[in-house]
Amino acid sequence: MTTTTDSAAEAFRKMLNIIAALRAENGCPWDIKQTPQSFHPYLMEEYHELIEALNRGDYDDITDEMGDVLFIATFIAYMFEQQGFTSVNAVLEGVCAKMIGRHPHVFGDTHVKDAEDVIANWRKIKATEKNRQKKASLLDGIPRSLPALSRAQKLTKRAAGVGFDWTRPQDVLVKVKEELEEFMEAVEDNNSAGIREEYGDLLFVLTNVARHLDIDSETALNETSDKFEQRFRFIELRLKAQGKTLEEATLTEMDALWDEAKKQASAKK
C-alpha cells in the first residue's frame, strides 16, 4: 500500500528529474543560463502570489502557487549542486536534522506544557546551533530584503528576547506620542531629511506597538490596504453608474460614496 509520504517522495523525485532535464546540456536554453541570483525575483514573485492566494483562501490557487514556490526553491538548490557548493540532498537532510533537533518534545524526551514552552525551548536550541554561534550579532540572519515592517518587527522581537524592550504596550504608546510630535516638528520646519527620518522612527515604534499587542504589522497594513482598495473600487463603480469619471467627481461626492462603502461593509459584519 502506497502512503501519502511515499506519493510525495515520488512526486518530488519526478520534479527533480524535470529540473535535471531542463538544466541538462540539451535541455531548455533559458533554464540552462539561469543562476541562483537570477532566480531571486522569481522566488519573490511566487512567494507573494502564494501569500495572496492564502489570504483569499483560494485552495486551487494555493495548491498551484505552493507548487511554484517548491519548484523554484528546489531549482535553486539544484543549481548550487551543479556548482559544487551543496546538494539537494544536503539541503533536505539539513532541514530535517534541524527540525528534529528543534522539536525534542516530539522526537526526544523533552516535556512541554504548551506552545509558549515550545517557543522558549526553540530559542534556546537555536542559540546552540553552529550557524548561530558563528554570528557576530544577535541580529544577524534577519534579511534586509524582508518587507520593511516585517524586518522592523523581527529586529525588535530579537532584541526583546534578551530584555531590550518596553515593559508594557502603554509604555510604547508614550513613545509613539513622542515620535509623532517630532515628526510634526520636522514637517513644520519643512526639513525633508528630518521628515523622512522622523517618519521612519514613527513607523518603527508603531511596529513595536503591534508586536506588544500580538499583531503582525505586515498583515494589519495589508488588510487596511485591502479595505481601501475595496472602498475605492466601490466609488469607481458608483460613479460609473452615474455616468461620471473620477476626474469629473468632486471630493465631496467621493467622500459621500466612501462613507456609503463603509456602511455597507459594517452591515455585512
C-alpha positions in Angstrom: 0.0 0.0 0.0 1.4 3.4 -1.0 1.3 6.0 1.8 0.9 9.8 1.4 4.6 10.1 2.2 5.6 7.6 -0.5 3.5 9.5 -3.0 5.0 12.8 -2.1 8.5 11.4 -2.3 7.7 10.0 -5.8 6.3 13.4 -6.9 9.4 15.2 -5.5 11.7 12.8 -7.4 9.7 13.5 -10.6 10.1 17.2 -10.1 13.8 16.8 -9.5 14.1 14.8 -12.7 12.3 17.6 -14.6 14.7 20.2 -13.2 17.7 18.0 -14.2 16.3 17.6 -17.7 15.8 21.4 -18.0 19.4 22.1 -16.9 20.9 19.3 -19.0 23.2 20.1 -21.9 20.4 19.5 -24.4 17.7 21.0 -22.1 16.0 24.4 -22.1 18.3 27.3 -23.2 16.6 29.7 -20.9 16.8 27.4 -17.8 20.4 26.5 -18.6 21.6 30.1 -18.5 19.9 30.9 -15.1 21.8 31.3 -11.9 20.7 31.2 -8.2 21.0 35.0 -8.2 18.9 35.5 -11.4 16.1 33.4 -9.7 15.7 35.8 -6.8 13.0 38.0 -8.4 11.0 34.8 -9.4 11.2 33.4 -5.9 9.9 36.7 -4.5 7.2 36.9 -7.1 6.0 33.4 -6.4 6.1 33.9 -2.7 3.9 37.0 -2.9 1.5 35.2 -5.2 1.3 32.3 -2.6 0.6 34.8 0.2 -2.2 36.4 -1.9 -3.8 33.0 -2.5 -3.5 32.2 1.2 -5.2 35.5 2.1 -8.0 34.8 -0.4 -8.4 31.3 0.9 -8.5 30.1 -2.7 -7.4 26.4 -2.3 -6.9 25.7 -6.0 -4.6 28.8 -6.3 -2.8 27.8 -3.0 -2.0 24.4 -4.4 -0.8 25.9 -7.7 1.3 28.7 -6.1 2.8 26.4 -3.4 3.9 24.1 -6.2 5.6 27.1 -7.9 7.5 28.1 -4.7 8.6 24.5 -4.1 9.8 24.2 -7.7 11.8 27.4 -7.7 13.4 26.6 -4.3 14.4 23.1 -5.4 15.6 24.6 -8.8 17.9 27.0 -6.9 19.2 24.1 -4.7 19.9 22.1 -7.8 21.8 24.9 -9.4 24.0 25.2 -6.3 24.5 21.4 -6.5 25.7 21.8 -10.1 28.2 24.5 -8.9 29.5 22.1 -6.2 28.6 24.2 -3.2 25.9 21.9 -1.8 23.4 19.4 -2.9 19.6 18.9 -2.9 20.1 16.0 -0.6 22.3 18.1 1.8 19.6 20.8 1.9 16.9 18.3 2.7 18.9 16.3 5.2 20.0 19.6 6.8 16.5 20.9 7.3 15.3 17.5 8.6 18.0 17.4 11.2 17.3 20.9 12.2 13.6 20.4 12.6 14.1 17.1 14.6 16.6 18.9 16.8 14.3 21.8 17.4 11.4 19.5 18.4 12.8 17.4 21.2 9.3 17.2 22.7 8.2 15.3 19.7 11.4 13.4 18.7 13.0 13.2 22.1 12.3 13.0 25.8 11.7 16.7 26.5 8.3 17.6 28.0 6.5 20.9 27.3 3.3 22.3 28.8 2.1 24.5 26.0 3.0 26.5 22.8 4.9 29.1 24.9 7.1 26.4 26.3 7.8 25.2 22.7 8.8 28.7 21.7 11.1 29.2 24.7 12.8 25.8 24.0 13.1 26.7 20.3 15.0 29.8 21.1 17.4 28.0 23.4 18.1 25.3 20.9 18.6 27.8 18.0 21.2 29.7 20.2 23.3 26.5 20.4 23.3 25.7 16.7 26.7 26.0 14.9 25.5 28.6 12.4 24.1 30.8 15.2 27.3 30.6 17.2 29.3 31.9 14.2 27.2 35.1 14.0 28.7 38.3 15.3 25.4 39.9 16.4 22.2 38.8 17.8 20.5 40.5 14.9 22.4 38.6 12.2 20.3 36.4 10.0 17.4 38.9 9.6 17.5 39.7 5.9 17.3 43.3 4.7 15.3 42.1 1.8 12.3 41.5 4.1 9.4 43.9 3.8 10.3 46.9 5.9 7.5 46.4 8.5 8.3 42.7 8.9 12.0 43.4 9.3 11.4 46.1 11.9 9.2 43.7 13.9 11.7 40.9 13.7 14.6 43.1 14.7 12.8 44.3 17.8 11.5 40.9 18.7 15.0 39.5 18.6 16.2 42.3 20.9 13.3 41.9 23.2 14.4 38.2 23.7 17.3 39.5 25.8 15.3 42.1 27.7 15.9 45.2 25.4 12.2 46.2 25.3 9.5 48.2 26.8 7.6 46.5 29.7 4.0 47.3 28.6 2.2 48.3 25.5 1.3 51.6 27.3 4.9 52.5 27.5 5.3 52.1 23.8 2.3 54.3 23.2 4.1 57.1 25.1 6.9 56.7 22.7 4.5 56.9 19.7 3.3 60.2 21.0 6.9 61.5 21.4 7.8 60.3 17.8 4.6 61.8 16.4 5.4 65.2 17.9 9.0 65.0 16.5 7.6 64.2 13.1 5.2 67.1 13.2 8.0 69.4 14.2 10.1 68.2 11.2 7.1 68.9 8.9 6.7 72.4 10.4 10.4 73.0 9.7 10.0 71.8 6.1 13.1 69.7 6.6 12.9 66.9 4.0 15.7 64.8 5.5 14.3 65.3 9.0 10.7 64.5 7.8 11.9 61.2 6.3 13.9 60.2 9.4 11.1 61.1 11.8 8.5 59.3 9.7 10.7 56.2 9.8 11.0 56.5 13.5 7.3 56.7 13.9 6.6 53.7 11.7 9.3 51.8 13.6 7.8 52.4 17.0 4.3 51.6 15.7 5.6 48.1 14.8 6.6 47.8 18.4 3.1 48.6 19.5 1.9 45.9 17.1 4.4 43.4 18.5 3.4 44.1 22.1 -0.3 43.5 21.1 0.5 40.3 19.2 -0.4 42.0 15.8 1.6 41.3 12.7 2.3 44.7 11.2 2.6 43.5 7.6 -0.8 41.6 7.8 -2.5 44.5 9.5 -1.4 47.0 6.9 -2.3 44.7 4.1 -5.8 44.3 5.5 -6.2 48.0 5.7 -4.9 48.3 2.1 -7.4 45.7 1.0 -10.1 47.7 2.7 -9.0 50.9 1.0 -9.0 49.2 -2.4 -12.5 47.7 -1.9 -13.9 51.1 -0.9 -12.2 53.0 -3.7 -13.4 50.4 -6.3 -16.9 51.0 -4.8 -16.5 54.7 -5.5 -15.5 54.0 -9.1 -18.4 51.6 -9.7 -21.0 54.0 -8.3 -19.6 57.0 -10.2 -19.6 54.9 -13.4 -23.3 54.0 -12.8 -23.9 57.8 -12.6 -22.2 58.3 -15.9 -19.2 60.1 -14.2 -15.5 59.6 -14.2 -13.2 60.0 -11.1 -11.9 63.2 -12.7 -15.4 64.7 -13.0 -16.4 63.9 -9.5 -15.9 66.3 -6.6 -14.1 65.4 -3.4 -17.4 65.8 -1.6 -19.1 63.3 -3.8 -16.3 60.8 -3.4 -16.3 61.2 0.4 -20.0 60.5 0.5 -19.6 57.4 -1.6 -16.7 56.3 0.7 -19.0 56.7 3.7 -21.6 54.6 1.9 -19.0 51.9 1.3 -18.1 51.9 5.0 -21.7 51.5 6.0 -22.2 48.6 3.6 -19.1 46.9 4.9 -20.2 47.4 8.5 -23.6 45.9 7.7 -22.0 42.7 6.4 -20.1 42.1 9.6 
